[in-house]
Each structure stands twice: as C-alpha cells, then as structure tokens.
Amino acid sequence: MGIYLNPGNEDFKRITRSNYIDKTGLIDIINSKIGTTNNLVCVSRPRRFGKSYAAQMLCAYYDCTCDSRELFSKYQISQLDDKREYLNAFNVIYLDITSFISNLNSKGSSINSIVNDIQNAVIKDIAAVTDVDYEDSFTGILLKYVGQSGKKLIFIIDEWDAIIREAKDNSEIQTAYLNLLRSLFKNGNFTSRAVAVAYMTGILPIKKDGTESAVSDFDEFTIINPGRFAEYTGFNEDDIEKVCQKSKTNISEDELREWYDGYSFDGVNPIYNPYSVMQAIEMGRLESYWRKTTAAETLFTYINMDFKGLQEDIARLIAGEYIHVDINSFNNDVENFNSKDDVLTLLIHLGYLTYDYNTQMVRIPNKEVRTEFESLLKNESRSKLADLVKKSENLFKETLEENGNAVAKVIDNIRCSEYAPTFYNNEQALRYVIKFAYICCIDSYQKVEELPSGKGVADVVYLPKNDSNLPAMIVELKWNKTESAALQQIKEKNYPAILKDYYGDILLVGVNYDEITKEHSCVIERLSRK
C-alpha cells in the first residue's frame, strides 16, 4: 500500500464512521464507463461540495490491495453492482494536487517543480513494489507496471485544477501540467492500453485551449450541466431528512433549506451545500461556514473587477434580482476574463451563484451565500458598491425620520447613478431604483414585492428580521401622479392589514416620479401600533 499508488481504503473508512450520507451510487456510473470509449470523466463542483469524499470513496472501491466488500456491503452500490466484478480489481493512482502544492509551500519552494514532483512521487511508489527503469518515460514506467501486475490503472485526481488556480499567472507551469494530463489521457500508445478509468474532480471545468478543452477526450460534468452526476453533487431533500433524523440538534429541515439550499439542476431540485449542512448539525448553529475558508476573500477579488455593468449586476443580485448570464465565453480559469459575464460564470462555478440552464438566469442561492455578498456592503473600504451603500444608508436614516423631501433627493441621486435602468419610463423602472435605494436594509429587513392585501397589491413591503425595533415599511409607487396619491392608495386599499400579525410601527411611504420635472417626490407617515 502506497501514498499515491494503491492508497487503500482507510480514508473512506474514516468518512463512514462519521454521519455519512450514502453517495455510493456514483460508483455505478463510473463502473458503466469501464471498458468504453467514455472512460475519462471530469466532474467539477464548488468548494466544499464533497469532491474529496467522492475521490476517497472511489479509491476504496477500486484499489486491488485491500478488501472493501464489508465496507460497501451496507450501501447503495451493493445493490446496484451485485456482481462486484470491479470491486478491488484495479491499480489506483490517487493524486490530490493541493497536497503537492502544500508540500512545496511548506518548504518555501517554487511551484515550478510540481509536474516533476507528481511524476517522481508515483514512480517512487511503483519502485517500492517492482523494479523500475529510471531511464524510461513516466508513461513507459506506468505501462510496464500494468503489464507486470496484469491490472489496468484507475486514475483519481482530486482538485485537478489547483495548479490552474494557484499558478494563474504562470502559463509555463500550466502548459507543463496540461501536457502531463495529455500524455496520460490523450496518448494513443498509452491511454487505451493502461487506463481503465480516469476520474478528475475540481472547482473549474478543464481549461480551454482556444475554444476547445485543453484535454479534449474528457466528458465534463459541471455545476452548470452535471448530467447523471446531478444527484451526487450535494445533498437532496431525502438526504436532509436523514440528516435531521440523526441529528441531536433542534435545527429543522426548513432552517437548513433557507440557509444552504438553492442549487438546482434538471431533474434534481433542490441541492444543498453538504459541508455547510453537516457543519451546522455538528455545531448546532446556522451560520455561513464558507467564512472559515478562503471563499469570501475570493468574492471580494472578483466582484470588484472593472467590467462595464458588473457592479450594477452585483447590486441587482444583492437586491434579490435574477440576471441573464452568457456562460459560453468563459475560459475555465481565474485569470483571463473578457467581460462581466465571464466573472459571473466563474462565480457560478465557485458556488456563489446558481444557474438555471433553461432560462440562463442566475441568482444568489441561499442565506449562507447572501451573507457573503452582504458583507461587501459593510466593508466600504474594499467594495466598489460603497457609494451606493452610503446613499442607501442616508436614505434609510431620512426614511426613519419621516423626511420625505430628503428621501426624494437621495432617490434622485441613485436614479442618476450607474445602478439605474437605462430606460426610466414606467413604474417598474421606479421599483427597480427603489430596491437599490434601500439596499442597505437587506440584512435587517425581508423584502416582499407585490404582497397581496384584501383590496389590492402593495408594491414593496419591508419586514424587520429577528424581532428588531425597526418599523415595517410599506412602499407604494406612482408614475406621473403624486406622492399623496400613492399614500392615499395605501390607506384606501388598507395595505397595513397585510401586517395584522406584526405589532411594531409601520411607515407608509408614498413615492412618485414626474417625467416633466424629472424629479421624485415622497411623503411618509408613521402608523403607530403602541
């Protein structure tokens, strides 16, 4: 048993001793690819979506140096693969690319040697079990080992794209690494003779070489289009039910859904972030567990890039909007961006946005991710949304003080900023600006649009969160009428009745825009419940 060659099943045993949710059905998909021309698979997922668990599971199943029959006997794969002809039947080469990078960093060494380090590490393991001709090429050594052992190789490469991300400005190292992958998986003298299956997993799809994949023989299953791997991307509703049944906490399925759900694919909806769910159960607390990774720092980096329309789109997303994204020009790396759509596509792959393949629209998926976006608004020194946030905070202050004229002036300023719609010609456009105007309220209020009442529909209602002392707000909008008419409609339609179960004060906010004067006007009244 080696480190990289046939690492055994101990890692997966450790996983199953915890609160393991059965995802062994993924093995059945990989089994179906053995002995076919579709035996090269790249599955990309966001950070903390169980990629390493899946890789270690596959190691345990295929490694010929261990006996995993009992280990898998109680899981789904034991019913799906009743013949078990592939169980512990292959030589496995398991490469965790991040571990190579970490070793170099710990020694203070350059990443430039990483391709040689990978090859030498595997050769060292092979040399421990058989004679090696060190004059031979890497693939030559592997091919001879396959011949001597009588068993083909299964390659399992975890965090395959770590070099693409870490050496993002070093094209020489990236090229050397991609050439290594080509030598293994796009080599007529090696691949078909030595490779039973290759399973690569990482955050990014395979980097493009021009318009094509740099290692083109792989079938790719991404967070955007996961295909048969969709149900193994994260936790589904059945998994969440099992987690809650086993849990000793009081966290409910509804609470887990609000915080960690939101990712969806064709035929599999919803999908939860598995790492965050398990952390919440373990810690007994609902919060953003991405803050304990480098993910939040990454978000700051990308949303502050200077692409036309990017800041507006980020503000729209934070305000709860859905936006259209063209995913086709993305280069599958973290360095080469040509437009805001490329940046937003990267955020999909990183897990910050969820993408609907049919509508080609994205949104912020859940409360956990929303807290990361909201943190941008609180960190004015680092966010390009700082100016909008300052205006919004001023507007909210004037609203609480019931200063309608001041509120109207702030709305005028926001209307003239980059966040306003290009065509400002109807009440819908006014509502769009109002959502930006109150963007500072997203962490303290729940925003509901077109909330039905007994006699009509209120345009926008803001409900305080967490039993705060803030007043609720009912905002009614008019176009080419008067702010008084907006306020009068709130009263005539009895919109406050919507909030009959809310016992705090309610601010009635009437806003009008006059196309002739090009100005907004506002009137505010407080309805006291005390």
Beta strands, then each sheet from edge to edge (+ up, - down):
strand 1: 40-44
strand 2: 91-96
strand 3: 153-158
strand 4: 195-202
strand 5: 208-209
strand 6: 212-213
strand 7: 219-221
strand 8: 263-265
strand 9: 268-271
strand 10: 323-324
strand 11: 354-356
strand 12: 361-363
strand 13: 445-452
strand 14: 457-464
strand 15: 472-479
strand 16: 506-514
strand 17: 519-527
sheet 1: 2+ 3+ 4+ 1+ 7+
sheet 2: 5+ 6-
sheet 3: 8+ 9-
sheet 4: 10+ 12- 11+
sheet 5: 13+ 14- 15+ 16+ 17-
end
